[in-house]
Amino acid sequence: MKRIISIAASLGITFTGYAQEPEMADGMRSEGKIYVVVAILAVILFGLVAYLISIDRKVTKLEQRLNDGKPR
């Protein structure tokens, strides 16, 4: 238990140094480039979701073909 508490405490101490907002985000936000980044991330996420849906449909069709061929 002491080991878990000491690990959690050390992680908490290291994360406080990263709590400051990076200057890069301010620069991108002021120049309007942050919207380009968000748009690209949204397109990538949409593509992944569409791909997963298409894979799920193909697997469902294959499962139905297998189940139709075997008597229960």
PDB file of N, CA, C and O in Angstrom:
ATOM      1  N   MET A   1       0.824  -1.185   0.000  1.00  0.00           N
ATOM      2  CA  MET A   1       0.000   0.000   0.000  1.00  0.00           C
ATOM      3  C   MET A   1       0.873   1.257   0.000  1.00  0.00           C
ATOM      4  O   MET A   1       0.564   2.247  -0.663  1.00  0.00           O
ATOM      5  N   LYS A   2       1.957   1.193   0.750  1.00  0.00           N
ATOM      6  CA  LYS A   2       2.852   2.346   0.795  1.00  0.00           C
ATOM      7  C   LYS A   2       3.469   2.615  -0.571  1.00  0.00           C
ATOM      8  O   LYS A   2       3.682   3.763  -0.961  1.00  0.00           O
ATOM      9  N   ARG A   3       3.750   1.536  -1.286  1.00  0.00           N
ATOM     10  CA  ARG A   3       4.350   1.665  -2.617  1.00  0.00           C
ATOM     11  C   ARG A   3       3.392   2.378  -3.571  1.00  0.00           C
ATOM     12  O   ARG A   3       3.821   3.238  -4.341  1.00  0.00           O
ATOM     13  N   ILE A   4       2.125   2.041  -3.532  1.00  0.00           N
ATOM     14  CA  ILE A   4       1.129   2.670  -4.401  1.00  0.00           C
ATOM     15  C   ILE A   4       0.982   4.143  -4.070  1.00  0.00           C
ATOM     16  O   ILE A   4       0.899   4.980  -4.970  1.00  0.00           O
ATOM     17  N   ILE A   5       0.948   4.465  -2.779  1.00  0.00           N
ATOM     18  CA  ILE A   5       0.820   5.867  -2.362  1.00  0.00           C
ATOM     19  C   ILE A   5       2.042   6.666  -2.797  1.00  0.00           C
ATOM     20  O   ILE A   5       1.908   7.802  -3.252  1.00  0.00           O
ATOM     21  N   SER A   6       3.232   6.086  -2.663  1.00  0.00           N
ATOM     22  CA  SER A   6       4.443   6.821  -3.052  1.00  0.00           C
ATOM     23  C   SER A   6       4.492   7.025  -4.568  1.00  0.00           C
ATOM     24  O   SER A   6       4.938   8.073  -5.034  1.00  0.00           O
ATOM     25  N   ILE A   7       4.038   6.035  -5.339  1.00  0.00           N
ATOM     26  CA  ILE A   7       4.004   6.201  -6.798  1.00  0.00           C
ATOM     27  C   ILE A   7       3.007   7.278  -7.190  1.00  0.00           C
ATOM     28  O   ILE A   7       3.297   8.112  -8.047  1.00  0.00           O
ATOM     29  N   ALA A   8       1.833   7.266  -6.569  1.00  0.00           N
ATOM     30  CA  ALA A   8       0.820   8.275  -6.870  1.00  0.00           C
ATOM     31  C   ALA A   8       1.309   9.673  -6.501  1.00  0.00           C
ATOM     32  O   ALA A   8       1.070  10.631  -7.236  1.00  0.00           O
ATOM     33  N   ALA A   9       1.984   9.789  -5.379  1.00  0.00           N
ATOM     34  CA  ALA A   9       2.503  11.089  -4.958  1.00  0.00           C
ATOM     35  C   ALA A   9       3.579  11.587  -5.918  1.00  0.00           C
ATOM     36  O   ALA A   9       3.607  12.770  -6.258  1.00  0.00           O
ATOM     37  N   SER A  10       4.458  10.698  -6.355  1.00  0.00           N
ATOM     38  CA  SER A  10       5.516  11.124  -7.271  1.00  0.00           C
ATOM     39  C   SER A  10       4.928  11.521  -8.624  1.00  0.00           C
ATOM     40  O   SER A  10       5.412  12.461  -9.256  1.00  0.00           O
ATOM     41  N   LEU A  11       3.891  10.818  -9.074  1.00  0.00           N
ATOM     42  CA  LEU A  11       3.238  11.209 -10.325  1.00  0.00           C
ATOM     43  C   LEU A  11       2.543  12.556 -10.183  1.00  0.00           C
ATOM     44  O   LEU A  11       2.570  13.370 -11.106  1.00  0.00           O
ATOM     45  N   GLY A  12       1.931  12.791  -9.046  1.00  0.00           N
ATOM     46  CA  GLY A  12       1.266  14.074  -8.802  1.00  0.00           C
ATOM     47  C   GLY A  12       2.250  15.229  -8.802  1.00  0.00           C
ATOM     48  O   GLY A  12       1.935  16.315  -9.288  1.00  0.00           O
ATOM     49  N   ILE A  13       3.415  15.010  -8.273  1.00  0.00           N
ATOM     50  CA  ILE A  13       4.441  16.056  -8.247  1.00  0.00           C
ATOM     51  C   ILE A  13       4.953  16.340  -9.655  1.00  0.00           C
ATOM     52  O   ILE A  13       5.176  17.497 -10.010  1.00  0.00           O
ATOM     53  N   THR A  14       5.140  15.297 -10.456  1.00  0.00           N
ATOM     54  CA  THR A  14       5.666  15.529 -11.801  1.00  0.00           C
ATOM     55  C   THR A  14       4.638  16.175 -12.712  1.00  0.00           C
ATOM     56  O   THR A  14       5.006  16.936 -13.607  1.00  0.00           O
ATOM     57  N   PHE A  15       3.353  15.890 -12.509  1.00  0.00           N
ATOM     58  CA  PHE A  15       2.325  16.471 -13.362  1.00  0.00           C
ATOM     59  C   PHE A  15       2.087  17.952 -13.073  1.00  0.00           C
ATOM     60  O   PHE A  15       1.570  18.656 -13.941  1.00  0.00           O
ATOM     61  N   THR A  16       2.437  18.445 -11.905  1.00  0.00           N
ATOM     62  CA  THR A  16       2.237  19.857 -11.610  1.00  0.00           C
ATOM     63  C   THR A  16       3.136  20.723 -12.479  1.00  0.00           C
ATOM     64  O   THR A  16       2.787  21.867 -12.769  1.00  0.00           O
ATOM     65  N   GLY A  17       4.277  20.211 -12.897  1.00  0.00           N
ATOM     66  CA  GLY A  17       5.160  20.964 -13.781  1.00  0.00           C
ATOM     67  C   GLY A  17       4.598  21.118 -15.175  1.00  0.00           C
ATOM     68  O   GLY A  17       4.960  22.054 -15.888  1.00  0.00           O
ATOM     69  N   TYR A  18       3.716  20.213 -15.580  1.00  0.00           N
ATOM     70  CA  TYR A  18       3.126  20.257 -16.909  1.00  0.00           C
ATOM     71  C   TYR A  18       1.800  21.004 -16.934  1.00  0.00           C
ATOM     72  O   TYR A  18       1.157  21.067 -17.982  1.00  0.00           O
ATOM     73  N   ALA A  19       1.385  21.555 -15.841  1.00  0.00           N
ATOM     74  CA  ALA A  19       0.084  22.214 -15.767  1.00  0.00           C
ATOM     75  C   ALA A  19       0.082  23.565 -16.484  1.00  0.00           C
ATOM     76  O   ALA A  19      -0.990  24.105 -16.757  1.00  0.00           O
ATOM     77  N   GLN A  20       1.233  24.113 -16.789  1.00  0.00           N
ATOM     78  CA  GLN A  20       1.297  25.395 -17.468  1.00  0.00           C
ATOM     79  C   GLN A  20       0.868  25.231 -18.918  1.00  0.00           C
ATOM     80  O   GLN A  20       1.151  24.211 -19.546  1.00  0.00           O
ATOM     81  N   GLU A  21       0.187  26.237 -19.442  1.00  0.00           N
ATOM     82  CA  GLU A  21      -0.265  26.169 -20.831  1.00  0.00           C
ATOM     83  C   GLU A  21       0.909  26.460 -21.758  1.00  0.00           C
ATOM     84  O   GLU A  21       1.628  27.439 -21.556  1.00  0.00           O
ATOM     85  N   PRO A  22       1.109  25.627 -22.763  1.00  0.00           N
ATOM     86  CA  PRO A  22       2.247  25.839 -23.660  1.00  0.00           C
ATOM     87  C   PRO A  22       2.038  27.065 -24.545  1.00  0.00           C
ATOM     88  O   PRO A  22       0.913  27.413 -24.904  1.00  0.00           O
ATOM     89  N   GLU A  23       3.138  27.700 -24.882  1.00  0.00           N
ATOM     90  CA  GLU A  23       3.074  28.898 -25.708  1.00  0.00           C
ATOM     91  C   GLU A  23       2.634  28.568 -27.127  1.00  0.00           C
ATOM     92  O   GLU A  23       2.042  29.408 -27.805  1.00  0.00           O
ATOM     93  N   MET A  24       2.919  27.355 -27.577  1.00  0.00           N
ATOM     94  CA  MET A  24       2.562  26.955 -28.926  1.00  0.00           C
ATOM     95  C   MET A  24       1.049  27.013 -29.123  1.00  0.00           C
ATOM     96  O   MET A  24       0.576  27.438 -30.177  1.00  0.00           O
ATOM     97  N   ALA A  25       0.284  26.585 -28.106  1.00  0.00           N
ATOM     98  CA  ALA A  25      -1.173  26.587 -28.223  1.00  0.00           C
ATOM     99  C   ALA A  25      -1.700  28.015 -28.349  1.00  0.00           C
ATOM    100  O   ALA A  25      -2.631  28.272 -29.112  1.00  0.00           O
ATOM    101  N   ASP A  26      -1.109  28.932 -27.607  1.00  0.00           N
ATOM    102  CA  ASP A  26      -1.536  30.333 -27.707  1.00  0.00           C
ATOM    103  C   ASP A  26      -1.245  30.900 -29.088  1.00  0.00           C
ATOM    104  O   ASP A  26      -2.068  31.614 -29.661  1.00  0.00           O
ATOM    105  N   GLY A  27      -0.077  30.580 -29.617  1.00  0.00           N
ATOM    106  CA  GLY A  27       0.288  31.068 -30.945  1.00  0.00           C
ATOM    107  C   GLY A  27      -0.615  30.506 -32.023  1.00  0.00           C
ATOM    108  O   GLY A  27      -1.039  31.230 -32.924  1.00  0.00           O
ATOM    109  N   MET A  28      -0.908  29.229 -31.937  1.00  0.00           N
ATOM    110  CA  MET A  28      -1.777  28.604 -32.937  1.00  0.00           C
ATOM    111  C   MET A  28      -3.200  29.144 -32.833  1.00  0.00           C
ATOM    112  O   MET A  28      -3.876  29.341 -33.843  1.00  0.00           O
ATOM    113  N   ARG A  29      -3.643  29.378 -31.615  1.00  0.00           N
ATOM    114  CA  ARG A  29      -4.993  29.898 -31.423  1.00  0.00           C
ATOM    115  C   ARG A  29      -5.108  31.318 -31.958  1.00  0.00           C
ATOM    116  O   ARG A  29      -6.121  31.668 -32.563  1.00  0.00           O
ATOM    117  N   SER A  30      -4.092  32.135 -31.745  1.00  0.00           N
ATOM    118  CA  SER A  30      -4.150  33.522 -32.189  1.00  0.00           C
ATOM    119  C   SER A  30      -4.066  33.633 -33.711  1.00  0.00           C
ATOM    120  O   SER A  30      -4.615  34.568 -34.294  1.00  0.00           O
ATOM    121  N   GLU A  31      -3.390  32.694 -34.350  1.00  0.00           N
ATOM    122  CA  GLU A  31      -3.267  32.723 -35.809  1.00  0.00           C
ATOM    123  C   GLU A  31      -4.378  31.956 -36.510  1.00  0.00           C
ATOM    124  O   GLU A  31      -4.452  31.973 -37.739  1.00  0.00           O
ATOM    125  N   GLY A  32      -5.247  31.281 -35.756  1.00  0.00           N
ATOM    126  CA  GLY A  32      -6.341  30.541 -36.343  1.00  0.00           C
ATOM    127  C   GLY A  32      -5.961  29.160 -36.846  1.00  0.00           C
ATOM    128  O   GLY A  32      -6.786  28.483 -37.460  1.00  0.00           O
ATOM    129  N   LYS A  33      -4.749  28.734 -36.604  1.00  0.00           N
ATOM    130  CA  LYS A  33      -4.301  27.418 -37.074  1.00  0.00           C
ATOM    131  C   LYS A  33      -4.866  26.289 -36.227  1.00  0.00           C
ATOM    132  O   LYS A  33      -4.901  25.142 -36.672  1.00  0.00           O
ATOM    133  N   ILE A  34      -5.305  26.594 -35.019  1.00  0.00           N
ATOM    134  CA  ILE A  34      -5.835  25.555 -34.149  1.00  0.00           C
ATOM    135  C   ILE A  34      -7.073  24.930 -34.770  1.00  0.00           C
ATOM    136  O   ILE A  34      -7.344  23.750 -34.551  1.00  0.00           O
ATOM    137  N   TYR A  35      -7.831  25.706 -35.542  1.00  0.00           N
ATOM    138  CA  TYR A  35      -9.033  25.176 -36.184  1.00  0.00           C
ATOM    139  C   TYR A  35      -8.669  24.176 -37.280  1.00  0.00           C
ATOM    140  O   TYR A  35      -9.408  23.223 -37.529  1.00  0.00           O
ATOM    141  N   VAL A  36      -7.542  24.393 -37.924  1.00  0.00           N
ATOM    142  CA  VAL A  36      -7.075  23.444 -38.940  1.00  0.00           C
ATOM    143  C   VAL A  36      -6.707  22.123 -38.268  1.00  0.00           C
ATOM    144  O   VAL A  36      -7.034  21.050 -38.774  1.00  0.00           O
ATOM    145  N   VAL A  37      -6.037  22.205 -37.145  1.00  0.00           N
ATOM    146  CA  VAL A  37      -5.652  21.006 -36.411  1.00  0.00           C
ATOM    147  C   VAL A  37      -6.891  20.246 -35.951  1.00  0.00           C
ATOM    148  O   VAL A  37      -6.960  19.025 -36.085  1.00  0.00           O
ATOM    149  N   VAL A  38      -7.865  20.966 -35.410  1.00  0.00           N
ATOM    150  CA  VAL A  38      -9.101  20.329 -34.951  1.00  0.00           C
ATOM    151  C   VAL A  38      -9.838  19.700 -36.124  1.00  0.00           C
ATOM    152  O   VAL A  38     -10.380  18.602 -35.990  1.00  0.00           O
ATOM    153  N   ALA A  39      -9.869  20.371 -37.267  1.00  0.00           N
ATOM    154  CA  ALA A  39     -10.553  19.832 -38.441  1.00  0.00           C
ATOM    155  C   ALA A  39      -9.866  18.548 -38.929  1.00  0.00           C
ATOM    156  O   ALA A  39     -10.543  17.581 -39.279  1.00  0.00           O
ATOM    157  N   ILE A  40      -8.559  18.535 -38.952  1.00  0.00           N
ATOM    158  CA  ILE A  40      -7.825  17.344 -39.387  1.00  0.00           C
ATOM    159  C   ILE A  40      -8.075  16.188 -38.425  1.00  0.00           C
ATOM    160  O   ILE A  40      -8.282  15.054 -38.858  1.00  0.00           O
ATOM    161  N   LEU A  41      -8.057  16.466 -37.129  1.00  0.00           N
ATOM    162  CA  LEU A  41      -8.338  15.418 -36.148  1.00  0.00           C
ATOM    163  C   LEU A  41      -9.761  14.889 -36.295  1.00  0.00           C
ATOM    164  O   LEU A  41      -9.992  13.689 -36.147  1.00  0.00           O
ATOM    165  N   ALA A  42     -10.711  15.767 -36.583  1.00  0.00           N
ATOM    166  CA  ALA A  42     -12.096  15.336 -36.773  1.00  0.00           C
ATOM    167  C   ALA A  42     -12.225  14.445 -38.008  1.00  0.00           C
ATOM    168  O   ALA A  42     -12.947  13.448 -37.978  1.00  0.00           O
ATOM    169  N   VAL A  43     -11.532  14.796 -39.091  1.00  0.00           N
ATOM    170  CA  VAL A  43     -11.576  13.977 -40.303  1.00  0.00           C
ATOM    171  C   VAL A  43     -10.976  12.599 -40.039  1.00  0.00           C
ATOM    172  O   VAL A  43     -11.524  11.587 -40.474  1.00  0.00           O
ATOM    173  N   ILE A  44      -9.860  12.561 -39.331  1.00  0.00           N
ATOM    174  CA  ILE A  44      -9.226  11.279 -39.008  1.00  0.00           C
ATOM    175  C   ILE A  44     -10.151  10.432 -38.136  1.00  0.00           C
ATOM    176  O   ILE A  44     -10.308   9.235 -38.375  1.00  0.00           O
ATOM    177  N   LEU A  45     -10.760  11.049 -37.128  1.00  0.00           N
ATOM    178  CA  LEU A  45     -11.670  10.321 -36.252  1.00  0.00           C
ATOM    179  C   LEU A  45     -12.877   9.805 -37.026  1.00  0.00           C
ATOM    180  O   LEU A  45     -13.299   8.666 -36.827  1.00  0.00           O
ATOM    181  N   PHE A  46     -13.438  10.633 -37.907  1.00  0.00           N
ATOM    182  CA  PHE A  46     -14.577  10.223 -38.718  1.00  0.00           C
ATOM    183  C   PHE A  46     -14.189   9.057 -39.629  1.00  0.00           C
ATOM    184  O   PHE A  46     -14.967   8.119 -39.801  1.00  0.00           O
ATOM    185  N   GLY A  47     -13.014   9.113 -40.201  1.00  0.00           N
ATOM    186  CA  GLY A  47     -12.537   8.031 -41.058  1.00  0.00           C
ATOM    187  C   GLY A  47     -12.385   6.726 -40.302  1.00  0.00           C
ATOM    188  O   GLY A  47     -12.751   5.666 -40.809  1.00  0.00           O
ATOM    189  N   LEU A  48     -11.847   6.796 -39.090  1.00  0.00           N
ATOM    190  CA  LEU A  48     -11.700   5.590 -38.279  1.00  0.00           C
ATOM    191  C   LEU A  48     -13.051   4.984 -37.913  1.00  0.00           C
ATOM    192  O   LEU A  48     -13.227   3.766 -37.962  1.00  0.00           O
ATOM    193  N   VAL A  49     -13.993   5.832 -37.551  1.00  0.00           N
ATOM    194  CA  VAL A  49     -15.327   5.342 -37.195  1.00  0.00           C
ATOM    195  C   VAL A  49     -15.993   4.710 -38.416  1.00  0.00           C
ATOM    196  O   VAL A  49     -16.587   3.638 -38.304  1.00  0.00           O
ATOM    197  N   ALA A  50     -15.903   5.354 -39.573  1.00  0.00           N
ATOM    198  CA  ALA A  50     -16.488   4.795 -40.793  1.00  0.00           C
ATOM    199  C   ALA A  50     -15.839   3.463 -41.146  1.00  0.00           C
ATOM    200  O   ALA A  50     -16.533   2.537 -41.566  1.00  0.00           O
ATOM    201  N   TYR A  51     -14.538   3.348 -40.988  1.00  0.00           N
ATOM    202  CA  TYR A  51     -13.837   2.106 -41.268  1.00  0.00           C
ATOM    203  C   TYR A  51     -14.293   0.994 -40.327  1.00  0.00           C
ATOM    204  O   TYR A  51     -14.522  -0.135 -40.760  1.00  0.00           O
ATOM    205  N   LEU A  52     -14.424   1.313 -39.041  1.00  0.00           N
ATOM    206  CA  LEU A  52     -14.867   0.316 -38.081  1.00  0.00           C
ATOM    207  C   LEU A  52     -16.293  -0.149 -38.366  1.00  0.00           C
ATOM    208  O   LEU A  52     -16.604  -1.331 -38.215  1.00  0.00           O
ATOM    209  N   ILE A  53     -17.151   0.767 -38.775  1.00  0.00           N
ATOM    210  CA  ILE A  53     -18.524   0.396 -39.110  1.00  0.00           C
ATOM    211  C   ILE A  53     -18.538  -0.522 -40.326  1.00  0.00           C
ATOM    212  O   ILE A  53     -19.272  -1.510 -40.349  1.00  0.00           O
ATOM    213  N   SER A  54     -17.733  -0.205 -41.334  1.00  0.00           N
ATOM    214  CA  SER A  54     -17.708  -1.059 -42.528  1.00  0.00           C
ATOM    215  C   SER A  54     -17.149  -2.451 -42.201  1.00  0.00           C
ATOM    216  O   SER A  54     -17.649  -3.450 -42.717  1.00  0.00           O
ATOM    217  N   ILE A  55     -16.139  -2.524 -41.367  1.00  0.00           N
ATOM    218  CA  ILE A  55     -15.581  -3.813 -40.951  1.00  0.00           C
ATOM    219  C   ILE A  55     -16.636  -4.610 -40.180  1.00  0.00           C
ATOM    220  O   ILE A  55     -16.768  -5.819 -40.372  1.00  0.00           O
ATOM    221  N   ASP A  56     -17.383  -3.932 -39.310  1.00  0.00           N
ATOM    222  CA  ASP A  56     -18.417  -4.608 -38.532  1.00  0.00           C
ATOM    223  C   ASP A  56     -19.496  -5.186 -39.445  1.00  0.00           C
ATOM    224  O   ASP A  56     -19.961  -6.304 -39.223  1.00  0.00           O
ATOM    225  N   ARG A  57     -19.888  -4.448 -40.448  1.00  0.00           N
ATOM    226  CA  ARG A  57     -20.897  -4.945 -41.391  1.00  0.00           C
ATOM    227  C   ARG A  57     -20.385  -6.163 -42.157  1.00  0.00           C
ATOM    228  O   ARG A  57     -21.126  -7.126 -42.357  1.00  0.00           O
ATOM    229  N   LYS A  58     -19.139  -6.127 -42.580  1.00  0.00           N
ATOM    230  CA  LYS A  58     -18.570  -7.265 -43.309  1.00  0.00           C
ATOM    231  C   LYS A  58     -18.493  -8.504 -42.422  1.00  0.00           C
ATOM    232  O   LYS A  58     -18.793  -9.610 -42.870  1.00  0.00           O
ATOM    233  N   VAL A  59     -18.096  -8.322 -41.178  1.00  0.00           N
ATOM    234  CA  VAL A  59     -18.001  -9.451 -40.251  1.00  0.00           C
ATOM    235  C   VAL A  59     -19.393 -10.017 -39.976  1.00  0.00           C
ATOM    236  O   VAL A  59     -19.566 -11.233 -39.900  1.00  0.00           O
ATOM    237  N   THR A  60     -20.377  -9.145 -39.830  1.00  0.00           N
ATOM    238  CA  THR A  60     -21.753  -9.602 -39.600  1.00  0.00           C
ATOM    239  C   THR A  60     -22.250 -10.428 -40.782  1.00  0.00           C
ATOM    240  O   THR A  60     -22.883 -11.465 -40.583  1.00  0.00           O
ATOM    241  N   LYS A  61     -21.976  -9.988 -42.004  1.00  0.00           N
ATOM    242  CA  LYS A  61     -22.379 -10.744 -43.192  1.00  0.00           C
ATOM    243  C   LYS A  61     -21.700 -12.116 -43.226  1.00  0.00           C
ATOM    244  O   LYS A  61     -22.337 -13.120 -43.543  1.00  0.00           O
ATOM    245  N   LEU A  62     -20.411 -12.153 -42.899  1.00  0.00           N
ATOM    246  CA  LEU A  62     -19.697 -13.430 -42.879  1.00  0.00           C
ATOM    247  C   LEU A  62     -20.249 -14.368 -41.809  1.00  0.00           C
ATOM    248  O   LEU A  62     -20.372 -15.570 -42.042  1.00  0.00           O
ATOM    249  N   GLU A  63     -20.581 -13.827 -40.641  1.00  0.00           N
ATOM    250  CA  GLU A  63     -21.155 -14.647 -39.585  1.00  0.00           C
ATOM    251  C   GLU A  63     -22.499 -15.218 -40.015  1.00  0.00           C
ATOM    252  O   GLU A  63     -22.802 -16.378 -39.734  1.00  0.00           O
ATOM    253  N   GLN A  64     -23.304 -14.412 -40.694  1.00  0.00           N
ATOM    254  CA  GLN A  64     -24.610 -14.900 -41.161  1.00  0.00           C
ATOM    255  C   GLN A  64     -24.433 -16.000 -42.205  1.00  0.00           C
ATOM    256  O   GLN A  64     -25.175 -16.982 -42.202  1.00  0.00           O
ATOM    257  N   ARG A  65     -23.456 -15.841 -43.096  1.00  0.00           N
ATOM    258  CA  ARG A  65     -23.183 -16.884 -44.103  1.00  0.00           C
ATOM    259  C   ARG A  65     -22.772 -18.193 -43.433  1.00  0.00           C
ATOM    260  O   ARG A  65     -23.213 -19.267 -43.841  1.00  0.00           O
ATOM    261  N   LEU A  66     -21.935 -18.103 -42.413  1.00  0.00           N
ATOM    262  CA  LEU A  66     -21.491 -19.298 -41.705  1.00  0.00           C
ATOM    263  C   LEU A  66     -22.650 -19.968 -40.961  1.00  0.00           C
ATOM    264  O   LEU A  66     -22.774 -21.193 -40.966  1.00  0.00           O
ATOM    265  N   ASN A  67     -23.486 -19.164 -40.332  1.00  0.00           N
ATOM    266  CA  ASN A  67     -24.608 -19.713 -39.570  1.00  0.00           C
ATOM    267  C   ASN A  67     -25.668 -20.301 -40.488  1.00  0.00           C
ATOM    268  O   ASN A  67     -26.324 -21.270 -40.106  1.00  0.00           O
ATOM    269  N   ASP A  68     -25.861 -19.760 -41.672  1.00  0.00           N
ATOM    270  CA  ASP A  68     -26.844 -20.284 -42.621  1.00  0.00           C
ATOM    271  C   ASP A  68     -26.417 -21.655 -43.165  1.00  0.00           C
ATOM    272  O   ASP A  68     -27.273 -22.485 -43.473  1.00  0.00           O
ATOM    273  N   GLY A  69     -25.161 -21.890 -43.281  1.00  0.00           N
ATOM    274  CA  GLY A  69     -24.659 -23.138 -43.833  1.00  0.00           C
ATOM    275  C   GLY A  69     -24.647 -24.289 -42.849  1.00  0.00           C
ATOM    276  O   GLY A  69     -24.591 -25.448 -43.262  1.00  0.00           O
ATOM    277  N   LYS A  70     -24.699 -23.998 -41.543  1.00  0.00           N
ATOM    278  CA  LYS A  70     -24.623 -25.049 -40.529  1.00  0.00           C
ATOM    279  C   LYS A  70     -25.999 -25.260 -39.891  1.00  0.00           C
ATOM    280  O   LYS A  70     -26.633 -24.303 -39.448  1.00  0.00           O
ATOM    281  N   PRO A  71     -26.458 -26.516 -39.846  1.00  0.00           N
ATOM    282  CA  PRO A  71     -27.714 -26.774 -39.145  1.00  0.00           C
ATOM    283  C   PRO A  71     -27.515 -26.737 -37.632  1.00  0.00           C
ATOM    284  O   PRO A  71     -26.447 -27.097 -37.135  1.00  0.00           O
ATOM    285  N   ARG A  72     -28.520 -26.310 -36.915  1.00  0.00           N
ATOM    286  CA  ARG A  72     -28.418 -26.224 -35.453  1.00  0.00           C
ATOM    287  C   ARG A  72     -29.100 -27.343 -34.784  1.00  0.00           C
ATOM    288  O   ARG A  72     -29.106 -27.417 -33.555  1.00  0.00           O
TER     289      ARG A  72
END
